[in-house]
Amino acid sequence: MNDTSPDRTEHEPDRTEQELREALEALAGGVHPAPDAYRTARGDWLRRERRRRLVLAVLIAVVFTLATLIGLWVLNQAPSEPGVIFSDTGSQVTTSGAAAVPG
């Protein structure tokens, strides 16, 4: 009998697929999780979640503190004497909003 006959090649993939399916089912049937696997996995997940939240809270606190300190430092660098904006020299604005002519 010829191994490459049309009958054999047409049914070969079905048989191979069936054998593979049976082998995988037998292998999967032999795998049993540990009794406390879910509890252990959930505990690990909760621990990672707590750590992530703690790192995020610390990062937010550090960024907020740095922004506050930089802002205070910048405000402290401003000159103590009044600048051009707050000086009384120059043109004065009338109540109507037009500049008064010095004179």
Salt bridges, closest charged atoms under 4 A:
GLU12 OE1 - ARG8 NE 3.86
GLU12 OE2 - ARG15 NH2 3.28
GLU17 OE2 - ARG21 NH2 3.13
GLU19 OE2 - ARG15 NE 3.98
ASP44 OD1 - ARG47 NH2 2.42
GLU49 OE2 - ARG52 NH2 2.64
GLU49 OE2 - ARG53 NE 3.28
